[in-house]
Amino acid sequence: MILPIDLVSYIKYSRYMETKHSILAFSALSQETRLEVLRLLIKAGTKGMHAGEIGEALAVRQNTMSTNLNILLRAGLVCNEREGRSIRYFADFDGIRGLLAFLMEDCCGGKPELCEPVLDAIVCDS
């Protein structure tokens, strides 16, 4: 099947954007505090945490925490919600899922049974 030129461009552009976004996410996670923040927010789940709570839990100053949260926000790994004068942060599970999907896109050369141990390791136990 021959695809129209605009569809081919879209597919190539989408892949380029996925790669660029993934690099941004990995760059954000390449710093210890930001990695700890993301792990903490994943544990917090849907209730999230206020920025001050995150800073206290990790013993990080407010201005440093603010910078780190903004980097994670731009990378699409966290999201936030204003609550009066404070901001509550959440792990962006769609963004994290997208990053994992990017990594696993061509997993195991079409042999899904080879990916099963990896998938089992990242699925929550009930």
N, C-alpha and C positions, 0 to 999 in steps of 0.2 A: 504494500500500500504506500503510495506517495502522499506525503503530508504537504499541505499548503505552506508556503514560505513563512507566513506570519505565525503559524503554529510551530514550525521548527524553531523559529527565533524565540518564541515564548518558552518552549521546552528548554532550550539552551540557556536563556536568561534565568529561568526559574532555578535551574541547577546551579548556575553561577551565584544566584542570590542565596541558595541553601548553603553553598560552600562558604560564602562571605559571612553569613550569619553564624554558621558553626564555628568559624575561626574567631569571631567576636566572642562567642560563648566560651570557647576554650581559653581564650585570652583572659576573660573575666575570672575563670575558675583556676587560673594558674597562680593565683595569689592565696596564701594560706587563710587569711581572715575571710575573704570572700567565699572560699570553699566551705569554711566552718559556718558562715552565715547561711548558705544555701542548705547545708545539711540540717541546721537548726530549724529553718523554716519548713523543710520537708517533714521533720518530726512534729512540728506544731500543727501541720495539716491545715484544715479549712478555717481554724480559728486565727491563724497567723500570730504575729507579734508586733507590738509597737516598737518603733526604732530604738527608743530608750531601753526597752526590755532586752533587745538584742545586744545593744552595747554593754549593758550590765552583765548579761549572761556570758559574754565573751571578753569582758574587761577591756573594752575598746572605747576611746574617747568619742564624744558625740560628733565632732567635725570629721574625724577619720571614718566613723561608721557611716555618716551621711554620704561621704565620697564613695565608699565601697558599695553601699546600697544603690546609688545612682548608676554605678558601673554595671551591677547585676541587672538593674532595671533596663538599661539600654541594650543589654545582651539578650533580653527576653527570658531571663531565668527567674525573675521575681516580678510581682505586680504589687500595687499599693492601693490603699483606699483612705481618703481623708476622713478623720473622725474628730470634728471640731478643730482644735489646735494641734492635734497630733496625727500621725500617719501610721496606719497599720500595714505591715508588709506580709506577703504571702508567697510561698513558692508558686511559680507559674508552671503548673503541671503540664499544660499544653506545650509550653516552650521546652520543658525538659523532655517530654515525650517526642517532640520534633527533633531534638538533638540526638536522642537515642535511636530514633528511626533513621536519621541521617547516617549514623554509624553502622546500623544493621541492615541498611537498604540492600546491599548485595551480599548478604550473609550466606556463607556456606555453599556458594556456587549452586544454588537451587536444591540443596539437600537439607530440608528443614530439620531433619532429625539431628543434624550436627549442631544446630543452634539451640536445641532444647535445653541443654545444661545452662547456657547463658541466660535464656529467658526464665528458667526456673529460679535462677539466683537473684533476679531483679523483681520477681513478682512477690507481693506481700503474702505472707503466710496467714491463713484464716484461723 
